[in-house]
Amino acid sequence: MKTQITLEWLIAAGTRALKTFAQTALGMFTVGGVMRDIQWTVILSTAAVSAIYSIFTSVATGLPEVGTDGTLQIDTSSEAKDVYRFILDIPLDTLAAKNFVKLSVDSKADLSQK
């Protein structure tokens, strides 16, 4: 998989790396520790390395939150050929004019096979 680095990708990878940095740093604090006993250099350097690993992982595996070419792909290569149906609340031409469309599943929807 070739990673295409765009502004959208940089923002998403940076956000992910920042979250990784924060999670690592917070995970290293000792519960009940005194502020003067905290080894800030160890915490910050370990968190920075985690953030760098996050960037490398984003380059190697891609980012699912970065947009695709706009094509919805459904894998039908398995033995059971499932059929998917989408009911849209807006006209298709209105949907086609959008730059971004989010599909979500209604948790109360009838997903039984018919």
Secondary structure, DSSP 8 states (H G I E B T S, - for coil): ------HHHHHHHHHHHHHHHHHHHHHHS-TT--GGG--HHHHHHHHHHHHHHHHHHHHHH--TTS--SS-------SSS--------SS-HHHHHT-S-------TTS-----
